[in-house]
Amino acid sequence: MKIIKNLVLGMVLGTIMIGCSDTNKPQKSELSDIILKDKRLDSVFKMAKNTLNAKNGQFKAGSNYPETWIRDFATFVEVALEVNSKEVIKERLLLFFDFQGQDGNIVDGYTEIDTEAGYDYIYSETAPAYKAHKNTVETDQESSLILGISRYIKATGDKQILDEVKNGKTVLERCEMALNFLKENMYSEEYNLLFGATTVDWTDVQPESPWGVFITEDTHWCIDVYDNAIYVLAINKFLEWIKDDETKYKLWETEKELITVNVRKHLWDDQRQKFIPHRYLEDSPFSGFDEDEIYYLGGTVYGILAGFLTESEIEISYRKILAIKELTGSRTIGVINYPPYPKGSFINPGVDPYIYVNTADWTWWGGRTIEAMIKTGHLDLAYQEIAPFLDRVIKNDGFYEWYSVKDHQPHGSNTFLGAAGALGKAIKLMKQEATSVVNTSK
């Protein structure tokens, strides 16, 4: 695979530029006026709120899913609060703690007690109407719950949620239990980073088994940037809550700094100017191709938000994302990995090239990429790249789970709450930034 070499060459030649001086590019105040007058933003945000206006307080991940998942919930909590009471959102967040393990682990999701979807279910005496499950190939559930709670607090101002008692412990104590679970059970002494099972970027399907969501004796353990970036993002929020505890604050601040240093040391490819997909604790499950050429969108975006990259590296990352959009023929920047893993790399045929989580286009991650662009000062780029997301949500009248980069057809759930939340949040941030610019320029 020579794709990344061509990608880098394209950047060197300047075929895709960011932040260049262009006399035709609108000034920031002019751009902000354009954004605030764009009715597509209002229409899609209204659609996002309608999608997240859950019936009976149930936040099932989408039309194809009976479960409420924590990593989905963490991305739509702010928009959901626009159309649901904070009491409902708080209750649904805290329900995850009813199923927290004694070791601090957090489940993926919960569903009604009479639902059957093939998981090994976990039960709780304090939540008898529900049962839960954990995709053990993931290392992001604990961090996702902390982020979900932090976003709830920021949106509502209800910091008292941290003092709520669940099964004899406060929410704050349970959040620390969750972080300690990762530090004590998912920690590589060799790399001083979190590890997990081999999956594509943020996804939850390993290559060694038919379904792929549970650890088996064939699992290949590795470290990747996504798990460690979301861990650092969660630690950042936890640090805000424990400022008055000097000892505890220093411990977790040191942990964050250690993770950041070791991500740079072990996972940043300085030559390719990209994150390495995986460092294996033993051997790789793949052969016949150079996995290090593959670019991961989710890990890169969260790596940016976690502060792992310099300004110049962030700009290069955005150029690569734009280049991948062009190389794949995708309509948007939501392509989660490129090049795809070759056919046969995964036992599960649902991970064949250009299907589902192997080089497909996900609004769920596109929205978070737009968010990162706004937060790193690239409002013009964010507005440019949000347009195709807006257009296709309006055209298809819904937030589909994923799109094919080959024929641009939608697939999966047509009411995917994660997509509605991520794109809705990006719209909200974009309009807030534009409003701030307009008010400042008056």
Beta strands, then each sheet from edge to edge (+ up, - down):
strand 1: 68-69
strand 2: 109-112
strand 3: 122-123
strand 4: 130-133
strand 5: 165-166
strand 6: 169-170
strand 7: 187-188
strand 8: 193-194
strand 9: 196-197
strand 10: 221-223
strand 11: 268-269
strand 12: 274-275
strand 13: 279-280
strand 14: 295-296
strand 15: 337-338
strand 16: 402-403
strand 17: 410-411
sheet 1: 1+ 2- 4+ 3-
sheet 2: 5+ 6-
sheet 3: 7+ 8-
sheet 4: 9+ 10- 13+
sheet 5: 11+ 12-
sheet 6: 14+ 15-
sheet 7: 16+ 17-
end
